[in-house]
Amino acid sequence: MSEQKLSRTVRVISPQGLHARPADLLVKAAKRFACKIEIVKGHERVDCKSILEIFTLAAVEGTVLVIEAEGPDAEAALVALAELFDNSFFEGQEHN
């Protein structure tokens, strides 16, 4: 029996879009899960565990993306990744 593919729609809310720091956080979070995770923007589909592929999406503020996950921990992965988007990758909460 194959695993069911789950999906969650998210929106990029950061004025800077999905730039280097959030993309890095997204990849690090995705790599904690065993499931296959992809991000879909229109007809583009990229591996969520590859920062270079995420950059190709050029996701600016307001971009709607679909996160798809398939595997044993797909539901947990979607919850964790959607939380990053919902909280604008916690930008402005860390000061170096």
N, C-alpha and C positions, 0 to 999 in steps of 0.2 A: 504494500500500500504506500503510495507516495504522499509526501507531506503537502499540506494545503498551503498555497501562497496567500499570504496576508498582505494588506496594504493600508497605508495611512497617508492622507493628504496633509501637507504642511505648506506654510507660506513663509518666505524669507521676510522678516520684519526689520532687520537691521538696515539703517540707511546706507551702510557701506556694502551691503549685499553679502554674499557667501565668499568672503575674502579668505586670506591665508589662515588666520587664527581660527575662525569657526570651522573651516574645512579640515584643519588639523584635529580639532576636537571631535568632529564628526567621524573621521577615520579612526581615531583612537578608540572612540566608543564602539564603533562597528566591529573593530577587531576583537573586542571582548566576547563576541558571540560566534558560535559555530555555524550558524545559518548563513545562507547566501543572501546578501542584501544589495539591492540595486536602487538607484534613484532615477526617476523618469521625469523628463521635462519635454512635453510634447512628444515628438517622435524619437528623442534621444534617450538612451538607456545606458547608465554607467555603473560601474562597480563602486559601491559605497566604501570599500576598503582601499581605494586608490585615490590619493589626493590629486594626482595629475588628471585622472578622469573627471573628478568633481570640478576641477577648474574649467574643463571644457564646456561645462553647462553655462558659464557666465551668468550665474543667478544673481540678479540685482534685486534691490528692495521691491517687494510686491510679487516676486516670482512664485508661482504655485508649482510645487513639486509633489510627486507621489513616491513614497518610500515603499518598496516591496521587499518582503522577507519570506524566505522559504527554508524550513528546517526545524529542528527540535526546539530551538529557543526563539523562534520568529516573533512571537507575541511580546516577549520581554524586550527584544531588540527594538521593535517598533515603539514601545512605550518610552524606552530610554532615548532614542533618537528624536522622537517627536518632542520630548521634554526640552531638548537642546534648542530646537526651533522655537517652541512656545516661549522660552525664556531668553530669546535673542542671544543664545550662546553665552549668557551671563556677562555680556559686555558691559563695561562700566562698573562692574563690581570688584574688579581686580586692579590694583594700582601698583605699578612697578617703579 
